[in-house]
Amino acid sequence: METKTIDLENAAKTLKLLGDKTRLTILGMIKGGECCVCEFVEVLQMSQPSISQHLRKLRDAGLVKERRRGQWVFYSLNEAHETYSIIEQVLNQIPDQKDKLRALEEAGLRIQCDI
């Protein structure tokens, strides 16, 4: 498999974003699919504005995609981003965040904002 070179500035920007525990947790949660803002709020026990600020940084950098459904916004990893290979490698080295989503589901709180 051929390794693609990533622009140094983009790599540094991505690594800086990944250096925050909250953003790293968010990316880990959406590694296997999409999540709604309300799910991040519940799992991370943070305010919606605080979560939205982290998501805005990830979205502005192009690391996540958003999909609107009614008043709710769902986020997923942008696998087409130039630095996705870096993100993927980092996420493969940290504990799986799916247990957080399973706990949310067991508590009946998974996608509570679904319409």
URTAMO-V977433 format. One record per residue. N is the residue number from 0. RES is the residue in one small letter. PHI is phi in whole degrees, 0 to 359 (none if undefined). Layout:
((N:RES:PHI) (N:RES:PHI))
This chain:
((0:m:none) (1:e:278) (2:t:271) (3:k:269) (4:t:283) (5:i:253) (6:d:306) (7:l:302) (8:e:295) (9:n:294) (10:a:297) (11:a:296) (12:k:297) (13:t:296) (14:l:297) (15:k:296) (16:l:295) (17:l:286) (18:g:285) (19:d:261) (20:k:301) (21:t:296) (22:r:293) (23:l:295) (24:t:296) (25:i:302) (26:l:297) (27:g:296) (28:m:292) (29:i:263) (30:k:304) (31:g:255) (32:g:167) (33:e:254) (34:c:224) (35:c:268) (36:v:306) (37:c:298) (38:e:290) (39:f:297) (40:v:301) (41:e:293) (42:v:292) (43:l:274) (44:q:53) (45:m:233) (46:s:289) (47:q:299) (48:p:299) (49:s:294) (50:i:299) (51:s:299) (52:q:295) (53:h:296) (54:l:295) (55:r:298) (56:k:298) (57:l:294) (58:r:291) (59:d:299) (60:a:278) (61:g:84) (62:l:281) (63:v:233) (64:k:249) (65:e:236) (66:r:228) (67:r:269) (68:r:219) (69:g:65) (70:q:272) (71:w:262) (72:v:239) (73:f:250) (74:y:243) (75:s:216) (76:l:291) (77:n:268) (78:e:289) (79:a:270) (80:h:294) (81:e:306) (82:t:262) (83:y:304) (84:s:298) (85:i:292) (86:i:302) (87:e:300) (88:q:296) (89:v:295) (90:l:296) (91:n:287) (92:q:262) (93:i:255) (94:p:301) (95:d:299) (96:q:268) (97:k:295) (98:d:297) (99:k:295) (100:l:289) (101:r:297) (102:a:297) (103:l:297) (104:e:296) (105:e:297) (106:a:276) (107:g:75) (108:l:251) (109:r:289) (110:i:48) (111:q:292) (112:c:267) (113:d:299) (114:i:257))
